[in-house]
Amino acid sequence: MSYAAAPRRANPLERLTIDGLPEEAVPAYEAAMAEACRTVSLFLDEPSDTWRVEGVREQGGGDAELHAALAVAALVTGHAATPERAPVEAEGWLARTVEAFPEQQLGRRWIVRPTHLPDPREWGRIVLRLDAGLAFGSGEHESTRGCLLALEGVLYRRPRRVLDLGSGSGILAMAAALALPLPPGRPALATDIEPWSVRVAADNAVMNGLRRRVRAILADGWRDRRVRAGRYDLVFANILARPLCAMARDLATHLAPGGTAILAGLLGTQARRVLAAHRRHGLVLERRLDLGPWSTLVLRRPG
């Protein structure tokens, strides 16, 4: 799931809103809006038990990509929806984005610190520096938080080969690279299908002093020969339930014996289906974390 950084100058912006989505349609429409929007937010309307997906983008930007992604979402979910549009003041949006992205302490180990705040040294915690304009992969979304909390629980295994599929901002690959003694010449591999996300992840790695410990590449998951080269001790896949199920065989094939997979981007109602797909290929559930409506699965390959 890929989101881009906020611009640093005032551009005409608009807000896109889709209301009344059933829970099972939320991941597909969230991903569709992310094709064109710089931020994507989710809101639950408890009385109706439906969801609103809201995104902000430059006016008219990415129209072709958005229309194609919305068509796919409608086909996949069986629920057709068209976003409503409204103008947004650019500078005010950026100010609200900065204000809404405070420093976060996650679990016992992590601090996610935006670049607009001072950067004092922290003892006993690992600091991840990120731009306030990065909506996904900033640690605010429950799926990213779930992955970081899950990582905290498997660090004692000291995995040496790490892959982050659908890396977005690169936060998970960076967290692993900062917390683990990765061998020289074997950086954590961060992959994404969106070129801008790859550039953002590479920039974030440099900003966090990880130029040689995180490698960000443009790749379509397991289809890329560079990703298929070898087996991994730790794989992050923070994407969507449907592609997680589709890649279960490849994940099991390329996970080293005793290796761990941390899967996220799925709603709690989808967890059983994702787990069943991976169990068919020999992976076992070690832990499930539920944060709000989102679930994170920690799977392991026996051996």
C-alpha positions as CSV (number, residue, x, y, z in Angstrom):
1,M,0.0,0.0,0.0
2,S,1.7,3.1,-1.2
3,Y,1.3,6.8,-0.3
4,A,3.3,9.7,-1.5
5,A,4.8,12.7,0.4
6,A,3.0,16.0,0.8
7,P,4.2,18.9,-1.4
8,R,6.0,21.8,0.2
9,R,4.2,24.5,-1.8
10,A,0.6,25.5,-2.0
11,N,-1.1,23.6,-4.8
12,P,-4.9,23.4,-5.5
13,L,-6.1,20.4,-3.6
14,E,-9.4,18.5,-3.4
15,R,-10.9,16.1,-1.0
16,L,-12.4,12.8,-2.3
17,T,-15.0,11.1,-0.1
18,I,-16.7,7.7,-0.4
19,D,-19.4,7.1,2.2
20,G,-21.5,4.1,3.1
21,L,-18.9,1.3,2.4
22,P,-19.4,-2.1,4.0
23,E,-16.5,-3.3,6.0
24,E,-15.4,-5.9,3.4
25,A,-15.1,-3.3,0.7
26,V,-12.9,-0.9,2.7
27,P,-9.4,-2.4,1.9
28,A,-10.1,-2.3,-1.9
29,Y,-11.4,1.2,-1.9
30,E,-8.6,2.4,0.4
31,A,-6.1,1.0,-2.0
32,A,-7.9,2.6,-5.0
33,M,-7.9,6.0,-3.4
34,A,-4.2,5.7,-2.7
35,E,-3.5,5.5,-6.4
36,A,-4.2,9.2,-6.7
37,C,-4.4,10.7,-3.2
38,R,-1.5,12.0,-1.0
39,T,-3.3,11.0,2.2
40,V,-6.1,8.4,2.8
41,S,-8.1,8.2,6.0
42,L,-10.8,5.8,7.2
43,F,-13.8,6.6,9.4
44,L,-16.4,4.2,10.9
45,D,-20.0,5.4,11.3
46,E,-21.1,3.3,14.2
47,P,-24.9,3.8,13.9
48,S,-24.9,2.5,10.3
49,D,-21.9,0.2,10.7
50,T,-20.5,1.6,7.4
51,W,-17.2,3.3,6.5
52,R,-16.1,6.5,4.9
53,V,-12.9,6.6,2.9
54,E,-11.5,10.1,2.5
55,G,-8.4,11.2,0.4
56,V,-6.7,14.4,-0.5
57,R,-5.0,15.0,-3.8
58,E,-4.0,17.8,-6.2
59,Q,-7.1,18.8,-8.2
60,G,-7.5,16.4,-11.1
61,G,-4.3,14.6,-10.4
62,G,-4.1,10.9,-11.2
63,D,-7.6,10.8,-12.7
64,A,-6.9,7.9,-15.1
65,E,-5.3,5.8,-12.4
66,L,-8.1,6.6,-9.9
67,H,-10.8,5.6,-12.4
68,A,-9.1,2.4,-13.2
69,A,-8.5,1.5,-9.5
70,L,-12.1,2.3,-8.6
71,A,-13.4,0.0,-11.4
72,V,-11.2,-2.8,-10.0
73,A,-12.4,-2.1,-6.5
74,A,-16.1,-2.3,-7.7
75,L,-15.4,-5.5,-9.6
76,V,-13.6,-7.2,-6.7
77,T,-16.1,-6.2,-4.0
78,G,-19.3,-6.1,-5.9
79,H,-20.0,-2.6,-4.5
80,A,-19.8,0.3,-6.9
81,A,-19.0,3.7,-5.4
82,T,-18.1,7.1,-6.8
83,P,-16.2,9.7,-4.7
84,E,-17.6,13.1,-4.0
85,R,-15.2,16.0,-4.5
86,A,-14.7,19.2,-2.6
87,P,-11.8,21.8,-2.6
88,V,-9.3,22.0,0.2
89,E,-6.9,24.9,1.1
90,A,-3.4,23.5,0.5
91,E,-1.5,25.3,3.2
92,G,-4.2,24.6,5.8
93,W,-4.2,20.9,4.8
94,L,-0.4,20.7,5.3
95,A,-0.6,22.5,8.6
96,R,-3.3,20.0,9.8
97,T,-1.2,17.1,8.5
98,V,1.8,18.3,10.6
99,E,-0.4,18.9,13.6
100,A,-2.0,15.5,13.3
101,F,1.3,13.7,13.1
102,P,2.8,13.9,16.6
103,E,5.7,11.8,17.9
104,Q,4.5,8.3,18.7
105,Q,5.9,5.7,21.2
106,L,4.9,2.2,20.0
107,G,5.5,-0.8,22.2
108,R,8.6,-0.9,24.3
109,R,11.1,-0.2,21.6
110,W,9.9,2.2,18.9
111,I,9.6,6.0,18.5
112,V,8.2,7.4,15.3
113,R,9.3,11.0,15.1
114,P,8.2,13.4,12.3
115,T,10.9,15.6,10.8
116,H,9.2,18.8,12.0
117,L,10.1,18.0,15.6
118,P,13.5,18.2,17.3
119,D,15.5,15.0,17.3
120,P,17.1,14.5,20.7
121,R,18.9,11.2,21.4
122,E,16.7,8.6,23.0
123,W,18.0,5.9,25.4
124,G,16.5,2.4,25.2
125,R,14.3,3.1,22.1
126,I,14.9,3.1,18.4
127,V,13.9,6.4,16.6
128,L,12.4,6.2,13.1
129,R,12.4,9.7,11.4
130,L,9.6,10.2,8.9
131,D,8.1,13.2,7.0
132,A,4.8,14.4,8.2
133,G,3.4,14.2,4.7
134,L,3.7,10.4,4.6
135,A,0.2,9.2,5.5
136,F,0.8,5.5,5.1
137,G,3.8,3.9,6.8
138,S,3.9,6.7,9.4
139,G,2.9,4.4,12.3
140,E,-0.5,5.9,12.6
141,H,-2.4,3.3,10.7
142,E,-3.2,0.2,12.8
143,S,-1.7,-2.1,10.2
144,T,1.7,-0.4,10.4
145,R,1.5,-0.3,14.2
146,G,0.6,-4.0,14.3
147,C,3.7,-4.8,12.2
148,L,6.0,-2.9,14.5
149,L,4.6,-4.5,17.6
150,A,4.9,-7.9,15.9
151,L,8.5,-7.2,15.0
152,E,9.3,-6.3,18.6
153,G,8.2,-9.9,19.5
154,V,10.4,-11.7,17.1
155,L,13.7,-9.7,17.3
156,Y,15.2,-12.3,19.6
157,R,15.4,-14.7,16.7
158,R,17.9,-12.3,15.0
159,P,16.7,-12.8,11.4
160,R,19.5,-12.1,9.0
161,R,17.7,-11.8,5.7
162,V,14.7,-9.4,5.6
163,L,12.1,-8.6,2.9
164,D,9.4,-5.9,3.1
165,L,6.8,-6.3,0.3
166,G,4.7,-3.2,-0.4
167,S,7.1,-1.1,1.7
168,G,5.4,2.3,1.2
169,S,7.5,4.7,3.3
170,G,10.0,1.9,4.1
171,I,9.3,2.1,7.9
172,L,9.2,-1.6,8.5
173,A,12.4,-2.3,6.6
174,M,14.1,0.5,8.4
175,A,12.9,-0.7,11.8
176,A,14.3,-4.2,11.1
177,A,17.6,-2.7,9.8
178,L,18.0,-0.5,13.0
179,A,17.1,-3.3,15.4
180,L,18.9,-6.3,13.9
181,P,22.6,-7.1,13.3
182,L,22.1,-7.7,9.5
183,P,25.2,-9.1,7.8
184,P,27.4,-6.7,5.8
185,G,26.3,-6.6,2.2
186,R,22.8,-8.0,3.0
187,P,20.5,-5.0,3.5
188,A,16.8,-5.3,4.2
189,L,15.1,-5.3,0.9
190,A,12.1,-2.9,0.5
191,T,10.0,-3.4,-2.6
192,D,7.0,-1.5,-3.9
193,I,5.1,-1.3,-7.3
194,E,4.9,2.5,-7.1
195,P,8.0,4.4,-8.2
196,W,7.3,7.4,-5.9
197,S,7.1,5.1,-2.9
198,V,10.4,3.6,-3.8
199,R,12.0,7.0,-3.9
200,V,10.4,8.0,-0.6
201,A,11.7,4.8,1.0
202,A,15.2,5.3,-0.3
203,D,15.2,8.9,1.0
204,N,13.9,7.8,4.4
205,A,16.7,5.2,4.6
206,V,19.3,7.9,4.0
207,M,17.7,10.3,6.5
208,N,17.8,7.5,9.1
209,G,21.5,6.6,8.4
210,L,20.6,3.4,6.6
211,R,21.9,4.0,3.1
212,R,23.8,0.7,3.2
213,R,21.3,-1.3,5.3
214,V,18.1,-0.8,3.4
215,R,17.8,-1.3,-0.3
216,A,14.6,0.1,-1.9
217,I,13.7,-1.3,-5.4
218,L,10.8,-1.1,-7.8
219,A,9.4,-4.7,-8.0
220,D,6.1,-6.5,-8.5
221,G,6.4,-8.7,-5.5
222,W,7.5,-12.3,-6.0
223,R,7.3,-11.9,-9.8
224,D,10.6,-10.1,-9.7
225,R,13.7,-12.3,-9.9
226,R,15.6,-10.1,-7.4
227,V,12.9,-10.8,-4.8
228,R,12.9,-14.5,-5.6
229,A,16.6,-14.9,-5.2
230,G,17.0,-16.9,-2.0
231,R,15.1,-17.4,1.2
232,Y,14.2,-14.9,3.9
233,D,14.2,-15.2,7.7
234,L,11.7,-12.4,8.0
235,V,9.1,-11.2,5.5
236,F,6.7,-8.2,6.0
237,A,3.7,-8.0,3.7
238,N,1.5,-5.1,4.7
239,I,-0.8,-5.0,1.7
240,L,-4.4,-6.4,1.3
241,A,-6.2,-9.6,2.0
242,R,-6.7,-10.7,-1.6
243,P,-3.0,-10.4,-2.7
244,L,-1.9,-11.9,0.6
245,C,-3.9,-15.0,-0.2
246,A,-2.7,-15.1,-3.8
247,M,1.0,-15.0,-2.7
248,A,0.7,-17.7,0.0
249,R,2.5,-20.3,-2.0
250,D,5.4,-18.0,-3.0
251,L,5.8,-16.8,0.6
252,A,6.0,-20.3,1.9
253,T,8.5,-21.3,-0.8
254,H,10.8,-18.4,-0.1
255,L,10.5,-18.3,3.7
256,A,13.5,-20.1,5.3
257,P,12.9,-23.0,7.7
258,G,12.1,-21.3,11.1
259,G,11.4,-18.0,9.3
260,T,8.7,-15.5,10.3
261,A,6.1,-13.7,8.1
262,I,4.3,-10.7,9.4
263,L,1.1,-10.1,7.4
264,A,-1.1,-7.0,7.7
265,G,-3.4,-4.7,5.7
266,L,-6.3,-7.0,6.4
267,L,-9.5,-6.5,8.4
268,G,-10.2,-8.8,11.4
269,T,-13.1,-10.3,9.4
270,Q,-10.6,-11.4,6.7
271,A,-8.0,-12.9,9.0
272,R,-9.4,-16.4,8.9
273,R,-9.3,-16.5,5.1
274,V,-5.7,-15.2,4.9
275,L,-4.6,-17.7,7.6
276,A,-6.3,-20.6,5.8
277,A,-4.5,-19.8,2.6
278,H,-1.1,-19.9,4.3
279,R,-1.8,-22.9,6.4
280,R,-2.4,-24.9,3.2
281,H,1.2,-24.3,2.4
282,G,2.6,-25.4,5.7
283,L,2.8,-22.1,7.7
284,V,1.5,-22.0,11.2
285,L,0.0,-19.1,13.2
286,E,2.2,-17.9,16.1
287,R,0.4,-14.7,17.1
288,R,-2.5,-12.5,16.0
289,L,-2.7,-8.8,17.0
290,D,-6.0,-6.9,16.6
291,L,-5.9,-3.1,16.6
292,G,-9.3,-1.6,15.9
293,P,-10.8,-3.3,12.9
294,W,-7.4,-4.3,11.6
295,S,-5.5,-7.6,12.2
296,T,-1.8,-8.5,12.0
297,L,-0.8,-12.2,11.6
298,V,2.6,-13.5,12.7
299,L,3.2,-16.8,10.9
300,R,6.1,-19.2,11.0
301,R,7.6,-21.9,8.8
302,P,8.3,-25.0,11.0
303,G,11.9,-26.1,11.2
